[in-house]
Amino acid sequence: MPLPRSNQKTGPMAGHVQKGRTYSPPLAATGILQLGDWVRDDLPDLLWPVLTLSELGTAEGFRFIRWQKAVLEDLSSEADPSFIAECLDGRLTSLDRLAVRFPDAKSLIRARAEENGLLPDSVARALASYPLRPAKWFVDRELIVPGRREVDLLARSLLAVLKDGHREAIIKCLYVWGAVQAGTFSSSAEVIDLLRLYPSVPDMRGKADSVIRAMWGARKSLLIREDANHFAGAVEWAEVFWDANSITTRCARGRDFEMEKSKGKEESVDLPAEAVSNGGESVSVTTPEDGAHLQQLAMDLLSSYVEALETSPARLYDQERQEVHSGLVSRVGRDVIVALGAPDFWCMEHGAHVVRVLVEVRIYIQWMAQQDLSIYRAFQEYGAGKAKLYARILEEIPEEARQPDFGEAVKTLEALSRNDSVIDHRVVDTRDSFAEGKSIRAMAQECGLLDLYRQTYSMASGVSHSEWWSVETHAMERCVNVLHGGHFIPSLSLNAGGNVALAKSWVDQFYALIRISLKILETDEGAMRNAFTWLEGKAEE
């Protein structure tokens, strides 16, 4: 199947295929690419060889070849060798499939494994600690509660196969070796030459490992394509496996592991209850010395902005433009000032809203400056309509759920709607923006600020809107208990903040916003000069 041609030649999505508002790499655009997670879905099914090679060592993988050969010879007169070989790929569900066809062969299959040393007692005990496992007959033991030895073996085995690509390849090569012994394996001459002496030739091992892992994934996809339920049993068992691990072992955080290393202990540390109830860690950041002046500087800038406006002639008949400008700039200034008073906010996680409002307001005022003056009234009336809408929504709350100050809240919103108490005239516009639904991105493009939007606003919005990349970065961490499959858990460590460079950039952008606003409002030059005279002294300092 030919790859779709990219229709994106420039920009950050160059090389991608656009369809509507989505952009896909050419391979993904075919619709046939399926990404799998072999650790989550397949590793539990391959638990027997994973545990066994952890106990015996990767070099002992040849024992599985001997086991396969013995079982094939034992059952050669019973069925097609290709079916038998497919069931000797190391999967527990495959053993079950073989046992369904040949119930009397169960003891034989197990005996051959024991003869080759592939079922040491430690492995048998670890397997017996899982309920509802496939091929229960293979380890003929009662279900046990896993102890420290079993948990350690399981964790050590999973970690080793995750870190060692060669061991992973040996396990995934079991189906190849089975097919070779059954006489049913076929591939290109190059691949056969590569695998002929595998894994005994070190110089060729790395390339062969990669080929085996790729072949294993391709074979799995082919089997699923032929039968969508081929691995249904393996997936069901995987669910049991991971759920069982969550019951028998606790989540573990990296910082707990570091604490244990420092104490020289092997056992995991339980987090104290108070650490959880208090958010895990209390962070109080002292204002960095080189950033201590920033809050006062922002306050002075906002005061000078107001002074410049109030000492300059104003248009009081059509006052909406100055009201909107001064309101928006004031709102930004208040956010910046408050954030600068708390160094905990001086990081992208907690300060994204500051970045976002700085860029948003700049786009608003520069875009509105290019429109008819009526846009400022439209901005105000859009907000008044929203106030009316919010008041109506609040009135839907049942009487029994209303707090004592509920009535005051509704009255405040109704007053802010600027609606007449007798004649209901206020229009409610539920489009995405005051500009007849025009997006802020479109505004940015029209007023020449698209790069600022793309490079700053969109990322800050991702943090503010809790896009997963931001949540993963700031609020989550990997569980380091390998038996939990590397899932994400909430982080109990708070971002320390205190990024002075980021805080300074807020002040710089706030000052730039002030200058832009004053210029658009055509504020008197003398008033501006007088209001900001003190900055000359700051510059000299």
Secondary structure, DSSP 4 states (H G I P E B T S, - for coil): -PPPPP---SSTTTT-EEETTEEE-HHHHTS------HHHHTTTTTHHHHHHHHHH-GGGGHHHHHHHHHHHHHHTTTS-HHHHHHTTSS-HHHHHHHHHH-GGGHHHHHHHHHHTT-S-HHHHHHHTTSTT-S-GGGS--------HHHHHHHHHHHHHHHH-HHHHHHHHTHHHHHHHHHT-----HHHHHHHHTTTT-HHHHHHHHHHHHHHHHHHHHHHHHH-TTTTHHHHHHHHHHHHHHHHHS----HHHHHHHHHHT--SPPPPPHHHHHTTS----PPPPGGGTTHHHHHHHHHHHHHHHHHTS----SSTHHHHHHHHHHHHHHHHHHHHHT-GGG-SHHHHHHHHHHHHHHHHHHHHHTTS-THHHHHHHHHHHHHHHHHHHHHTTS-GGG--TTHHHHHHHHHHHTT--SSS-------SSSTTTT--HHHHHHHTT-HHHIIIIIHHHHHHHTT-HHHHHHHHEEE---GGGTT-EEE--S------HHHHHHHHHHHHHHHHHHHHHTT--HHHHHHHTTHHHHHHH-
